[in-house]
Amino acid sequence: MEVVLKSTVTCPHCGHQKEKEMPAKACQFFYDCENCNKVLKPKERDCCVFCSYGTVACPPVQSGIGCCN
């Protein structure tokens, strides 16, 4: 299975969407929405903002390694 490195993050506060490149071997715990300036954090039980608010889960989860934290 090929790992996808781009995901579209949707801010739950304002609905702004942005396509971002994900780190290949790490999780991203915080994301600053450039529209409303809110700092996004992973939802409970998610390892990163891409797993919580992205269209694609982070690369470690995609590859079956699991959560980075």
ABEGO torsion letter per residue (X at the ends): XBBBABBBBBBAAAGBBBBBBBBAABBBABBBBAAAGBBBBBBBGBABAAAAABABBBAAAAAGAEBAX
